């Protein structure tokens, strides 16, 4: 048997799992970004942000 080539067609499961992995990454990024935004907003509200001085 010949070894698979880098340029060979990917298996059909890639059609499902690549978009699934991208979607999971978007969801995780949104959640982490939202938590960071909430933390930053609380710091600004409480006066803990000295970056603008």
Beta strands, then each sheet from edge to edge (+ up, - down):
end
